[in-house]
């Protein structure tokens, strides 16, 4: 696919995009300048999300289930795989037992702490496991009082964490210094989230994706000081992934379906990347992407957006200045589901 002249991808030589394939089960590494597949690392079954630690040049990867997905799996896994981002070799596998169902990842680079959301069980609610990024040892856990916290994000100062909850009607707010749940912000079942650079706002997608739900889909804007929803940015279809670029654009992945008696998720239509201005909430525009967008990231300069679509197992690369498609990666998979977690890896300084 041809690319707009305004996007000079040659400047990204040496940068790499890492992409999870859930059914691979693999992490694939692509050249950010020309989309070449550079390497493939086999990992444990059902990898989900990625998080890049630039100081240690490590890539963290959660594996949530033995097979399947949320609400339809053969059992929860307990591992986080650690990959050397430059040699593309596994250097560690951390077992979080008795915690299980690890999914969301967030790194506090200043304190060297990694936070991993985990699902609840009969003896405890869902929560967040704290890992020392240097020793790779778990330091403890923080309850979120919800069965399935999935995505997790940090305030810029690393003192507050926010967990979205598919099955609970609130976003959990936790004090990371004290290790306690401090608030529940009413949101009707939530998916992806992002935090503003000043920490004053959280953008959470809701309600939890289900074609049968009647609640109006959109992005709930949470005012952090008051712990209240102050606005809803409406979307045409259920929204799952949310990402905030360095240039202040809020990227939202919408899942579009029609009813299908043979599938609880419906028949998939091309998804949509919808872009808002994070400050004034203006809807800037949208562009069609693959089937079932599930994760979004962007280049450090905010010029390119990357949208992984799990059913089509593709990653759409979009020029965020023009909202024009740049290219599309096809991520190898053995079966459904396919492409999921993403991480942009700038070349070593």
Secondary structure by P-SEA (a helix, b strand, c coil): ccccccccccccccbbbbbbcccccbbbbbccccccccccccccccccbbbbbccccbbbbbbcccccccccccccccbbbbbccccccccbbbbccccccccbbbbccccbbbbbbbbbcccccbbbbbbcccccccccccccccccccbbbbcccccbbbbbbccccbbbbbccccccccccccccccccccccccccbbbbbcccccccccccbbbbbbbcccccccccccccccccbbbbcccbbbbbbbbbbccccccccccccbbbbbbbccccccccccccccccccbbbbcccccbbbbbbccccbbbbbccccccccbbbbbbbcccccccbbbbbcccc
